[in-house]
Amino acid sequence: LKRVLEEAGCDVIACVDGAEALEEIQKYAADVVVLDYRMPRMRGTEVAEAIRSMGGKFEHLPIIGISVDDDDQLESRCRAAGMN
């Protein structure tokens, strides 16, 4: 995904876990955030909830959730956390 986005001309900041992602999101003016549901240290839903709780510009920042999990309830959990 990183390579595809970079080839499309996007600047990409890739993180190894949810806690690092949250730190980086606060440092840089992201236009969109893509989070995997299953990440070390913080799940994608936890990162999304933390982003939304920061308020201001972060309330409306597009957050895209991805997962390979086959869980019927996952989509509703992700939406409740503020992910699209």
N, C-alpha and C positions, 0 to 999 in steps of 0.2 A: 504494500500500500504506500509506503514511504517513497519508493522509487517511482511509482506511477504518478503520485502527486508532484514530486520534484520534476519529472519529465513534463508535466503540464504547466510548469512555471511557478509552482507554490513553494514557499519557504516552509520547511518542515522541521519541527523540533521533536525528536523521538525520545521517549523516556523509558526507563527500565521498570518503573513501578508507579503505582498511583500516588505515593507521597511525593516523588520527584516531579510527576506531572503537575501536581497542585502547585509546587514551588515555581516551576517554569511558567505556568499560566499566569501567575501573579507578576512575574518579571517582564513578560513580553505582551505586546498588544495583539493577541490572537484574533483572527477573524472567525475561526471555527475550531472546535476541539473534537477529536475522535478518540473515544475511550473504549477499550476492551472491557467487558464485564469482569472477566477474571484476570486481575493483575496482582502481583505481590504487594504486600503491605496495606493496600487499600483497594477495594473493589471499585469498578467504574461508577457504580451508583453512589458510593461514598464520596468519590471525587466530585461527581456532578452536584451532589447536595452541598458540598463545601463551596463549590463555585457559586451556586445560586445564593448561598447565605452571605457571600461577600457584598451583594447588592450592587448598586450603580450599574455600570456597563455590563457587569457579569450576569445580571438578571436576564438579559436578552441574548447573551452569547449563544450561538448555535452549538449544541453538544450532540454529537452523533454517537450512539452506542452500537457496538458490534459484539458478537459472540458466536461461538460454535456450539454453545449449549442448546440442547433440545429440551427446553423447559417452558411449559405453557404459561407459567406465571411470570417469567422473566421480562417479557415485554411490558407488562403492567408495572412491575417494580422499577424498570428503567424510566418509564414515563413519569411515574410518581416522583422520581429523583430529579426530573427536569431534563431528561435526555429525549432526543427525537429518534 
